[in-house]
């Protein structure tokens, strides 16, 4: 069911709640597309160690790195949010000195490491970069585990909104705020607010913040243009979002709310891939088999069949709930295996379910 | 004896059962005479559903005797906080309506984390002349990455803001978090590679880097042991067509159990502490009544340990 996506799209974005196997699914999608003859790159975010080893990403290679399997190859790379952010600043800064000033700022260092959605932002930035190299027919992107799709998709705009807002001028010269207000009460209000804010935060935080936003002066146009291009790319016909989920009831509910947000944002969702789906025969059809065993093992097998079949039924119900709530196509239901996808062979078996 | 309010942060990778563990602990404590508040931090949390209720709102609601719940959303925290700090509605309305202010609070690091901790501080140390309403605050927290950011916030603020009222609050928060008798972090995991790896990482950071007390971690959905060694040998040697589905199911259960044992052992070795195990349930929908056994085990390991320290 995914074959047309793998054959036609230029960008596939895997989104979904944490812990559902998004990274493995993204790598398997890349492999399936490579098997279909396309030149593919996959951007992974925090892969499990053994998957990382299997993909040859052990030393966190942030540059595309070929993975050879089954006579084909695709490129894989691990997202390093801090380095990607640094690269972006370096590229957009008007001078090397301006870039250095930003790198030295404490707020930048906090921000680029882990704060305010920078991993999400940088995943978007990296995909833009790879799509535009022209080296690939298809880029598959694994996304960082976000609490919701909104955070993920709004990330590129969040920094530009801050930079574009009046905050920059205000932080550099707090009294300039007063000129935006033309009545006396408004001016008094704002001036009281500013004093309170200064007192409350201590001076240093405001200074750092002013220094931080000041450092980005002259880069705003670059950032805004970038955010616009990323947004256009995400909404283009050549892009598909694929929801990845497991069958846990709470995970399915989160996936449904992801879908709602994507649709509200008018992003193109192609369908859903369900991972770790259980499937076991009903105990009623196992009577002949059970007769071959002696007690007490027969009782144990019967109980085990009943329990696992109950889990499988629950999975089936979850998938029905998911499809009826979203109206999405189930692109693939990948069966639960007991092996972790720790090798390229296991990845190849996974990829077979995606064609 | 006057005892302090205890805070338990429950965290773990997405989908591991944080809410289940948080609810189990809260329910158990409430049924043993504590006044408990459950704080739900996920915007789409399913906590109330466990108690057969509509999702909780921003006002405190009673789930059962001794057990209240409330949802704490970032935007709401920002509004509440500035309304309380600024006192005059026209001031806070002006501020909250300003696009500059909203751009700042959405992008600036640490604001919603700080406000959540500040809210907890308000419950734990209500200030002179005000009554403590709760003995235990259970935070159904964000997933691990965000949880670490939350727990690091006081330190981060203290380094950014060395003086002033804000730093005073940050200092009180840090003392609260690092007080073994008052604060604990409980990490919930599955018996799977990724989940265990992340649990070990976060446990080490919490305990060794942040100096915050670590409750015994919880491993959720551990497959029960159904087959003995002799059973396994018998199952592996049988290959008739009629028995094939039974053998496949049995082999699945055996492999899952082995995997679970291996991961639990790994966790125990890495942390030098035995996790609390909660087994896989086969009922179709988890209800509050099913939380009993988990609540008892967690409650025993956590609440009694804190009691003994006092």
Interface residues (C-beta under 8 A of the other chain):
Chain A: X17 X18 X19 X20 X48 X49 X50 X106 X107 X110 X111 X114 X115 X116 X145 X147 X148 X158 X159 X161 X162 X164 X165 X166 X167 X170 X186 X189 X190 X192 X193 X196 X199 X200 X201 X202 X204 X205 X208 X209 X246 X248 X249 X250 X251 X253 X254 X257 X280 X281 X285 X286 X288 X289 X290 X291 X292 X293 X297 X300 X301 X303 X304 X305 X307 X308 X309 X310 X311 X313 X314 X317 X338 X340
Chain B: X13 X14 X15 X16 X19 X42 X43 X44 X46 X85 X86 X90 X91 X94 X95 X99 X100 X103 X104 X106 X107 X108 X109 X110 X142 X143 X145 X146 X149 X156 X159 X160 X161 X162 X163 X164 X165 X166 X167 X190 X192 X193 X194 X195 X197 X226 X227 X231 X234 X235 X238 X240 X242 X243 X244 X245 X246 X248 X249 X250 X252 X253 X255 X256 X259 X282 X283 X284 X285
